[in-house]
Amino acid sequence: MKVLGKRILLIKPETKKSSLELNEFEKAQIERELMAQWTHLTVHAIGDDVTKVATGDVVYVYANSLANAEIVEIGETKMLIISEAEVAINW
């Protein structure tokens, strides 16, 4: 796998499984609310044009950017794809 351009692949935090039966709309709404709490995300991989972060860095991304991020599944792990410009803080 190779990430291209100015894209960053972040490890998506796992959400706890609910014992309640939720429809897809409710699941998506809960996940959007949880995204606001994701303040430290780990960079899994970077594109070949990324210069401001490195693999393994911990970053903060605005909740709006996370809400619009593409979610991809790599093996058993879910990842978020964002652009380099969406990183606000790099610890």
Buried (B, 14 or more C-beta within 10 A) or exposed (E): EEBEEBBBBBBBBEEEEEEEEEEEEEEEEBBEEBBEEBEEBEBBBBBEEBEEBEEEBBBBBBBEBBEEBEEEEEEEEBBBBBBBEBBEEEE
